[in-house]
Amino acid sequence: MFEGEPLLFNGWQLFCTVNHYRIVADAIVNARTLLAPFFYRRSVIVGPQKCGKSPWGAGMLLFEAVGPSLFAGWATGSEIYRCSDHGCGCGWEYEYLPGEAMGAPRRKSLLGILAFAEDQTQNVYEPLQTMIHSGPLAEFVKVREGFIRTPNRGMILPMTAAAKSKLGKPLTGALGDESGLYTSANRVLDTWQTIRRGVAGMQGRTIELTNPWDPMENSAAQQAFESRRPDIFRYYRKPPTDLDYRKKRERQQIHVHVYADSPWVDTKSAIDPEADELVETDPTQAERFFGNRLVQGLGSFMTDELWTSCTTIDEPTGPICLGFDGSKSGDWTAIRAETRDGLRFTPTYGPDARPTIWNPAEWNGRIPKGEVVAAVAELFDRYEVERFYADQDPIWGTQIEEWALKHGEETVIPFPTRVIQRMYFALDRYLNDLVERTTTHVECAITRTHALNARKVAKPGDKYILGKPSEHQKIDALMADVLAHEAASDARASGWHVDTGPAYIRLRR
Ligand SMILES: [Zn+2]
């Protein structure tokens, strides 16, 4: 598939398209029961990374938006579908064969794309825009700011669970992207169920796309697959169970099997090397993403209940310890703080009192190093900083050395987050102290999200470290939070609670 060329579905994409639009043999046209002609009420597609789920989803949405997606009776043999009858100038015509099911566009389509997180909406939305811009659709389908305008005031709307205002729209169809991540813990499951009910009320249908899920999480995708309802189309090409994903040769065989229905993917060059790399750091994730297997992880690190129960409205006062997790572009960079009393919070900096959490997407794709440096300088100026644990990361190494030179090596301490032993004990202490309520936090929406995103990644000796469930689900603010707590705990163990002065905040101005 290249830009400007017609989109042709092949392999699993074709198979799933015809199944999604399968018509029951005795279907009749009735404006009151638009759903009745369809064999399936909804479809759930499970596939590995890079198998073409997003472009397929985008194509299906466009078909629902302006294509003949409703049943329009059985052809007798002379009928012709003309795109031009429906406002499209592409010139496409199709002569139905006798006995074939005919299609007609909906009068008005309101379609939603639900994504797990804000930056994940782009997965499907981006190919969607490209498809519109690079072909005849551009004539009558318009890409607007934040949505796509289709004929008759219809629209395609990217949405997340956070944007509650959009959720009330009467949708005629919806696509749930990465529904294997929608759980009741992160509340996206609720949102998706609400959307699905709304769509059913409008006599529409839904599609879910997902990687294999963690069987411990009871996600939307898992529920759909385990449901006994016969009207859900389920597609999932499982690899042979006798192959071991940890063995390189067998891993390659698994890839050949699971990508066999995506004939445009060359597993040798496109999949094997990436999987080999991911296996080193997170074998569970690699097996799920590329091996297309349902692998049980150790589950979530944080529960919504625990996080919420430790949230207070207290004001942070007095000296603090800081935790820093840095990155360059893909991940976020964050600084979190903890007071001597164990109250954790996200500090702010600058004239606009920005939180000390940087999302590269808001800074032209790169972490603004100058901002981070300015923020650290301001924090040291404004607060009495007892300890500052900084993730020992090669990218920020030199900067951390500079901070240590300036503020003292006993204050600024690189923390080896990649050393399993150290990190595991820090995580274990953090979790215990939350359970014991010896540490609490001021609510920070980003840190909460990152905390709920984090998954335990198993390591030898019953230990674990943290991983992110997908590239779009960040955990950096949590990492900074864990380091701030570790710094504060270590400081308290070294007598921070007795030998420092009275609690106060030194204000700069
Ligand atoms: Zn057309």
Residues whose N, C-alpha, C, O or C-beta is under 5 A from the ligand:
A	BS01	ZN	C83 C88 C90 G91 W92
